[in-house]
Every structure is written in C-alpha cells, then in structure tokens.
Amino acid sequence: MMIPKLQPGSDTRTVSAKCKRDSVDLLLKASGFLDFCITRILANMQPEITYPILCNRKRLPSDLQAEVLRAISIQALGQGTEIQLGLAVESQKASLSVKRRLACQQLSYFSQAHGCLLEGECGHGHGKKQLMFCKRKYLEAKEAAYYYHGLIIDKGNEPTCHVSAFCCFPAAQELLSESKKLAYPSA
C-alpha cells in the first residue's frame, strides 16, 4: 500500500492519502493481533513442557519471544503514527501542536520498542537489525519533536522564546545526523 504508484497522466509516483490511512488501520490491527498473542496465547503456554514444541515457551524461536513480539507490536504503532505525522505535514489544516504531539507519540512508541528489544536480549541476527531500526526511528522521531517544538516556541513574543527555539534546531539537526549514521553506517 505504501509503494508509490505512477499517477495517470503524470511521471510522478505518489502514495494516495487513502492508502496511507488504510496502512495506519492495518498497522493498528497488526499491533492488536500481536498484543493478543502476547497476552492470551503466550501467557497461557507452559514454560517447561518438553514434548510438543508449540506448547513450550522456552523452545520457541527468538522471533516469537514475548519481548520481541511486544516490540513489534509497539513498533507497528510507531510506524502508524509516523504515517499519521506524514499526513499531518501534508495537510494545511494540521497545526504545529498536532504535528509535535504526533512526533512525541512516535518518539514514545519507538523508545518503548527499543526498550523491549533490549530486555529480550536481541543483540544478534534479525534482532540486531530490528534494534538498530528502532533506534534510528527513535532518533528521527526525537528530531521531529525538537523541530516542531522549536517552531511552536519561536511563535512566542518573548526574547527567551526565540533563544529556546534557536537551541531546538541544532539539537534536531544533530539527531538527524545520528539517525543517518545508523541508516548508512559507511557514510
């Protein structure tokens, strides 16, 4: 749904707002399904049963451990919020406060997802990639939160507002640089 499609009569590729909204809905549903798996299915599995592998929590692959599933569930919420923030940025009606709130919410989700992965000791293989992804998304969300916070503060009338806003923008730029280093390690 999020793969840009060629628009009729144009050479540009875009993703429609409807596809973005549908993607948010699907991410919310996926998060709910994963949460159900954690709270209802994994919680009822016996930890030490040694016969069927599906009934033994300790023998499940690392990708199916509760911390990893919880991280993926929270990550889906973060990615849905990221899409919502993109829609807000494109909208003329969305206020700076709405954009900052969405950026802060996204920051919270990716921070939680990163924490769950650290708890699950996912520092190898697929878990390491997911850990790096969540850290990069966390830094990007923090950058956006600083940026929108700076824009809101800059609208104030007091001189201290402008000084505070001026401090937010270099911090946002630094966070963006850090996230780019994680995305492109050799650069």
RAURCOR-V286879 format. One record per residue. N is the residue number from 1. PHI is phi in whole degrees, -180 to 180 (999 if undefined). Layout:
N;PHI  N;PHI
This chain:
1;999  2;-95  3;-82  4;-60  5;-112  6;-68  7;-81  8;-62  9;77  10;-147  11;-96  12;-94  13;-108  14;-141  15;-110  16;-71  17;-62  18;-64  19;-63  20;-66  21;-65  22;-64  23;-64  24;-61  25;-60  26;-66  27;-65  28;-65  29;-65  30;-61  31;-61  32;-64  33;-63  34;-66  35;-62  36;-61  37;-59  38;-70  39;-81  40;-107  41;-91  42;-63  43;-65  44;-94  45;-81  46;-76  47;-73  48;-118  49;-67  50;-102  51;-83  52;-66  53;-62  54;-71  55;-99  56;-115  57;-62  58;-72  59;-96  60;-68  61;-59  62;-60  63;-69  64;-106  65;-70  66;-57  67;-65  68;-69  69;-63  70;-64  71;-63  72;-66  73;-62  74;-70  75;-62  76;-62  77;-64  78;-64  79;-70  80;-64  81;-67  82;-62  83;-67  84;-61  85;-63  86;-61  87;-65  88;-66  89;-64  90;-74  91;-86  92;-75  93;-83  94;-73  95;-83  96;-62  97;-64  98;-65  99;-64  100;-66  101;-61  102;-65  103;-64  104;-68  105;-65  106;-63  107;-58  108;-62  109;-63  110;-71  111;-66  112;-64  113;-63  114;-61  115;-63  116;-62  117;-68  118;-67  119;-64  120;-82  121;51  122;-101  123;-90  124;-140  125;54  126;-61  127;-62  128;-66  129;-65  130;-67  131;-62  132;-66  133;-62  134;-65  135;-66  136;-65  137;-65  138;-62  139;-65  140;-64  141;-67  142;-65  143;-61  144;-64  145;-63  146;-62  147;-61  148;-69  149;-63  150;-62  151;-64  152;-68  153;-63  154;-64  155;-76  156;-69  157;-95  158;-84  159;-61  160;-65  161;-62  162;-68  163;-66  164;-62  165;-63  166;-61  167;-73  168;-69  169;-69  170;-65  171;-63  172;-64  173;-63  174;-63  175;-64  176;-63  177;-62  178;-63  179;-68  180;-68  181;-64  182;-71  183;-74  184;-129  185;-59  186;-82  187;-78
